[in-house]
């Protein structure tokens, strides 16, 4: 159990280190107006905090920095709520009141604005496929035996795919096929399209379409290619501006890791509602062992839809990032719920 004095010193040191990125010594802390302890007393407390594992001493300085254990204690017990500035609130509100944006555009702009506000890397997982439903489908034939299939979802996402049209499929029947699909598949989740195709649509096609087996093959190819969550990034290279990442090899490993979508899903997919903070080794991935990742979820009518995350050094400005993620995730949830209910 830490004493009140140790709690104060740990908080002040962590706050100062987050701002300066320089190891903090007892003299720096003693100069603060809100500190009445002597440098000697502070040195003793710093030594005790280091012995307990909350602080680390750097090789190049007599000052100390928080350890991962120290950051974890700081996040869990010492952070107080942060009030966003009027400028921050106005920027976010402006984003979510822009009626012309499709949902995907809002998510892209959210990633961009978060990275600009924090100078960290933002990563947003788009709406998950099992909750994303088909609103409308169109098949547009091209001149070379191919067609473009356009999927429009309830979240505003538009996806285009090019497929081959089998020679046995009569193009004059495409409109009839489209009508059948839109009638039977509207509001079906993307992940269920293929099963719906063979369980229900096949019999209808058999009754109304010649060479329906070839149509099934064509549609199965298209439905198999529908994607899961999309990953949206903001400020991918912002990490280069952080003094902890002057090592080129370290940066290369990190940037390569966040290019791999499967790894990104593991890192930033929210496990539960609310804010989650993973510090350093808690991320269980070598490439991000020197980073912290703060994640928030967004939802539609109470159903989890995706995740918003900020990736930065362990010396992250936790208070501000947590406040931003909390604010923007709630506004995104509100926007998605309103648009979902209006469809």
N, C-alpha and C positions, 0 to 999 in steps of 0.2 A: 504494500500500500504506500503510495507516494504522499509525502506531506504537502500541505498547501504551498509552501515555498518551492518545493520541487516541481509541483504542477505549474506554478507561475513561470518558473525559469524555463521549463521544457516548452511551454507555449510561446514565450517570448523568443527563445532561440529558434524555434521552428518557424515562427512568423518572419523573423529577420532573415533566416536563411532562404526561405521561399522568395523573398523580395530581392536579396542581394546575390544569391548563388555563391557567396563567400563564407568559409568557415567562421563561426562566431566564437569570440573569446569572452572571458569574464569581464574585461574592461568595457567592451561594447555594451553588454547588458547593464553594467553598473551605471552607465551614463544616462540611462533612460530616466525620465522624470517620475515614472510610476514605480521605480525600484528604490528601495531604501536600504538594501543589503550592501555590505562592503564587497570589494573585489575578492578578498580572501574567502569570505563566506560563499560567494558565488562559485569560486574555483573548487571549493570542497564539494558543493552540491553537484557541479558538473562532473566531477570525478565519480561521485556516487551514482549519478544517472548513467554514466558510461559503464560502470561496473555492473549495473543492473540491465544493461543491454539497450537502453533507450537512445544513447548517443554513440557516435563513433568519432575517433580522432583521425584527421587526415595526416598523410605523410609529410606534406609540405608546410604545415602550419600547426601552431599550438591550439588553434581553434577547433571547435567540434561541429559536427553536423548530425542531424537525426538519422538513426538507423531505421530499417524497415519496421522494427518493433516500435520505435518512437513515432514514426508516421502513423502506424496503425492505432496507437493509443491516442495520438493527436486527433485523428479523424473520428474515432469512436467516442471520445470523452471531452475534448477541449474545443471543438469547433462550435462557434455560435452562429445562428442564422445570419446570412448576409442579405442586405437590401440592395437590389439592383438599382443602378442609376436610371434617371428618367430617360436618358438617351438610349440605354440598353432596352428598356421596356418599349420605347417608341419604335425602335428598329424591329423588334420581334413582332409587335402588334401590327406594324405596317405589312410585314410579310404575311401574316395570317388573315388580314382583311382584304388582300388582293384577290378579287373574285375571278379574275381571268385565269389564274393558275390552275392547271390540273394538279391532282394530289402529288404525282411524281415530281412535278416542277417545284411544289412547295417543299418536298423533302430535299431535293437538290439544293434549293436556296437555303434551307435550314442548315445543311451541312456547311455551306459556304459561310453563312453569317456567324456560326459558332466558331469556325476556325479563325475568322477575322477578329472576333471579340476576344479570343483567348490566346491566339498565336500558337495553339496546339493543333493536333490533327483530329478532325472529327470524322466519325464513321457511323453511318446510319443504315441499318438493315431495313429494306422496304417491307411492305406488308407481306406476311407469310402466305404461301400458296394455299394452305388448307383453309384460310379465312378469306382468300381473294376469290371472288365469284365472277363468272362470265356475265357481262351485260349485253354484249352484242358481238356477232361474228360476221365477217364478210369474206368472200372468196372472189378475187379479181383475176380472171385469166389473162395471161400474157401471150405473146405471139409465138413463143418457141416451145410450146408444150409444157409450160410451167404456169404456176399461179401464185399470187400473193394472198396469204391468209392473214387477216387482220383480227386480232383479239382485242376487245375493249372490256375492261373489268370495272367492277363497282367502285374501285378505288381511283379510277381515272387513268390507270395505266393502259397504254396502247402498245401492243407488240406485233411486229410484222414478221412473217416467215415466208420463205419461198419454197414451194413444193412442186414436185413433178405431177402432171396430170396423166394418168395411164391412157394409152390410146383407146382402150375399150370404154372409157367414160365419155358419154355424149355431153358435149359442152352446153347443148341446149337445155340440159337438165340441171345445170348448176344452180339456177335460181330456185328450182324446186328443192334441191338439196339444202341450200342456205336457209330457206323458210322452215324446213323440217328441223334443222339444227337449232335455229333461234327459238323456235316454239318449244322444243324439248330440253334445251340446255340453258335457257336463261336462269340466272341465279344459282347455277350448279357451281360448286367450288372447282377450281382448276385441277386440283388433285384427283377429282372424281370424274373428270371428263372421259377418260378412256374406259373406265368400268361402265359408265352410263352409255357409252357408245355401243358396247357389245351386249349389255343387258337389256337395253330398251330401244335404242336407235336402229339397231341392225334389223329388227323385225319390220319397222316402219319403212326403212329403205328397201327391204326385200319386196314389200307390197307395192311400192310406187316408183322404184328406180331400176332401170335395166343394168345388168352387170354390177349389181350392188356390191358384190364381193370386192371388186377393184376400188369402188368408192370407199369401202371400209378400210382397205389397205392405205389409201391416200389419207384418210382422216386420222387413222391410227398414227401414221408418220407425223402428222402435224401436231396432234395432241401430245405425243411423246416428247416433243421438243419444247413444250411450254416450260418456262423457267420457274425456279423457286424464287426466294427472296433476291432482290437486287441489292448490291452494296453501293452506297453513295459516299463519296469522300469529299472532305474539304481540307485544304492546307496539308496535302500529303508530305510536302517537304519542309513544313514548319519546324520539324524536329531538328533540322540543320541549324536553326538559329539558337538552339539551347546549348549552353556551354558544356553540358555533360556529354554532348554527342559530337565532339571534335574528332573522335576516332573514326576514320573513313570506313574501316572494316565493320565496326559496330553499327554504323548507320546503314551500310549496304545490307547487312543481315536483317535489320529491322524493316527496311523498305521492301526487301524481297518477301518477308513474311506477310506483310499487310497487302501484298499483291495476290496472295493465295486465298481465294474466297472461303475454302473449307476451313482454313486456320482462322480466318476472320470471324466466321460463324461461331467457332468454339470460343474465341476470345470475348466477343461482345454481345452474344445473344443473352438477353436478360433471362435470368432463372426465376425471378419473382417480381411482382410489382414494386415500385419504389426505386430508390437510388442504391446502387451497389458499387463499392469501391474495392478494387483489387490492386495491391501494392507489390511491385517487384516480383519476387518469387511466387507470390500467390497466383500469378497468371499461368504457371505451369508450362511455360514455353521459353526456351533459352533465349530466343531473339528479343523478347520483351522483358527480360529479367531486370533491366534498369529503368523500367517504365511503370507508370500507374495508369490504370484504365478505369474510368468512372462511367457507369452505364445507367440509363434510365429506360423504362419501357413506355410504349404508347399503345393505346387500345381503341377498339370500337365497341361501344355499348358494353363495356366491361370485359370484352374478349381481347386477349393479347394479340397485337398485330405485328410489332417489330421493336427494334431497339435503337437507342441513340447513345453513342459513346464518344468520350474524349480520351485521346491517348497523348500522354506527355511524360516528362521525366518524373521520378518519384518526388522531386522538388516541385510538385504541381501546386498551383494556387487552388487548393481544394475548396475553400469556402465559396469563391466566386464561381468555379465550374459547377459545383453541386447546385448552386442557386440557379444558374443559367439552364442546366439540364432539367431541373424540376419545373421551371417556368415554361420552357419550350415544349417539354413532353406533355404537359397539361394542355397547352394551347393546341398542339397537334392532335391530341386525343379529342378535344372539343370539336375541332374542324372536321376530322374524319367521321366522327359520330354524326354530326349535322349533315354531312354530305351523303353518308351511308343511309340515313333515315329518310332522306329526301328522294332517294332513287326508287 
